[in-house]
Amino acid sequence: MDRLVPVYVLTGFLGSGKTTLLNRILDEARTDGQKVAVLLNEVGDANVEGALLGKDVPMAEMLGGCICCTIRADLGMELAKLARDHRPDAIWIETTGIAQPLEVMDSVTEASLYEKLELKGVVAVADARHLLDRVRVGAGKTYRLMREQLTAASFVILNKADLVGAAELDELKRLIGGWNPSASLVVTVRAQLEPDLIYAGVRGAEPAAGRSRPACSPGCAHDHEHEHEHDADPGGQIGAGHEQVGVLTHYLSGPVDSAAFEQWVAGLPESVYRSKGIVTFRDTGSRFLFQYAYRESDFLKISPQGTVHDVLVLIGEQIPRDLLVRQLERLTDA
Ligand SMILES: Nc1nc2c(ncn2[C@@H]2O[C@H](COP(=O)(O)OP(=O)(O)OP(=O)(O)O)[C@@H](O)[C@H]2O)c(=O)[nH]1
């Protein structure tokens, strides 16, 4: 009998450090001669980071919706295809930052009924600063989702430890330990840890057993706490489970001035809580991977292979789409 392909679900709120961790896992796998496949889900229509993961990585992209609701039905199919076509040593599913982990776990276990897959564990990454700020408020959708992601995990990575103090870190560790006493917890900066720690630390799909809900199929009428609609909205909203969370994907028509772009970023409304993209600065002639998460931005110089367009993806609640598009057009026209 063929061996079972182990599947790991990578969850964590927008911008917490999931891709940073995934890159470490892939680097380690390369060093060890292991083949790790990736199923990448983005709510925007552009896979900004996928292009940079490396051509050697077997990858399936599920763009333009969230695998926990709007495009959930396709998850099993994509997983099965990855497993069949590549027979990888492991598959990592990077969920969108707004995914409900239990729904994703349900889909993976469904897929394992007809393909030789095995859900090994759920790894949750948390942004220490953002989590702490939400904990202080103690309510709201984002807080509930962060808590749900951490509660479903078998391994928790408390990341961005550089952005909080030691006492705050202790407070967060106690809090997460209270929410999910059975998960292993590691504190990191830039998700720096030995991936073997994760493989040793996850204990199969058990941790969410007893906490998980029955699987819902498209069109279900369960009274979920977060209630799904299961239909994509071409206007940019991504399912009622994520209520007002919207996404704007805008392809830039040309290079922008770096100072003007940074000024534009600084003026982004609070309702935009995550952005990423690829931009070319006309004053330097270079291309950059742009990241913006919870008020911090980052630029990494890149030279992507093949055709990669300049694009920006913005995620937030009730984002002023028309205004932002006009501003971006002005930046490229200037
Ligand atoms: N200060 C700080 N920044 C970090 C750390 N880890 C990651 N980042 C930065 O945070 C930003 C988001 O990191 P990603 O790894 O892309 O986060 P993500 O969870 O994959 O984001 P989504 O896919 O949008 O949900 C990037 O600019 C990273 O460089 C950290 O420990 N400290």
The ligand as a MOL file (V3000), in Angstrom:
LIG
                    3D

  0  0  0     0  0            999 V3000
M  V30 BEGIN CTAB
M  V30 COUNTS 32 34 0 0 0
M  V30 BEGIN ATOM
M  V30 1 N 8.7730 42.6860 13.3070 0
M  V30 2 C 8.5350 41.4520 12.8410 0
M  V30 3 N 8.0650 41.2920 11.5950 0
M  V30 4 C 7.8390 40.0230 11.1600 0
M  V30 5 C 8.0870 38.8870 11.9720 0
M  V30 6 N 7.7430 37.7860 11.2680 0
M  V30 7 C 7.2970 38.2040 10.0710 0
M  V30 8 N 7.3530 39.5570 9.9830 0
M  V30 9 C 6.9360 40.4200 8.8620 0
M  V30 10 O 5.5010 40.4800 8.8770 0
M  V30 11 C 4.9990 40.5980 7.5490 0
M  V30 12 C 3.9790 39.5010 7.2820 0
M  V30 13 O 4.6250 38.2380 7.3020 0
M  V30 14 P 4.0740 36.9960 6.4740 0
M  V30 15 O 4.9440 35.8260 6.7780 0
M  V30 16 O 3.8790 37.3440 5.0430 0
M  V30 17 O 2.6230 36.8340 7.1400 0
M  V30 18 P 1.4170 35.8910 6.6780 0
M  V30 19 O 0.8180 35.3600 7.9190 0
M  V30 20 O 1.8860 34.8920 5.6780 0
M  V30 21 O 0.4410 36.9150 5.9680 0
M  V30 22 P -0.9220 36.5680 5.1680 0
M  V30 23 O -0.5800 35.4910 4.1780 0
M  V30 24 O -1.3210 37.8260 4.5030 0
M  V30 25 O -1.9250 36.1750 6.1720 0
M  V30 26 C 6.2160 40.5270 6.6330 0
M  V30 27 O 6.5840 41.8500 6.3320 0
M  V30 28 C 7.2760 39.8530 7.4920 0
M  V30 29 O 8.5910 40.2070 7.1210 0
M  V30 30 C 8.6060 39.1010 13.3080 0
M  V30 31 O 8.8410 38.1780 14.1020 0
M  V30 32 N 8.8050 40.4050 13.6810 0
M  V30 END ATOM
M  V30 BEGIN BOND
M  V30 1 1 1 2
M  V30 2 2 2 3
M  V30 3 1 2 32
M  V30 4 1 3 4
M  V30 5 2 4 5
M  V30 6 1 4 8
M  V30 7 1 5 6
M  V30 8 1 5 30
M  V30 9 2 6 7
M  V30 10 1 7 8
M  V30 11 1 8 9
M  V30 12 1 9 10
M  V30 13 1 9 28
M  V30 14 1 10 11
M  V30 15 1 11 12
M  V30 16 1 11 26
M  V30 17 1 12 13
M  V30 18 1 13 14
M  V30 19 2 14 15
M  V30 20 1 14 16
M  V30 21 1 14 17
M  V30 22 1 17 18
M  V30 23 2 18 19
M  V30 24 1 18 20
M  V30 25 1 18 21
M  V30 26 1 21 22
M  V30 27 2 22 23
M  V30 28 1 22 24
M  V30 29 1 22 25
M  V30 30 1 26 27
M  V30 31 1 26 28
M  V30 32 1 28 29
M  V30 33 2 30 31
M  V30 34 1 30 32
M  V30 END BOND
M  V30 END CTAB
M  END
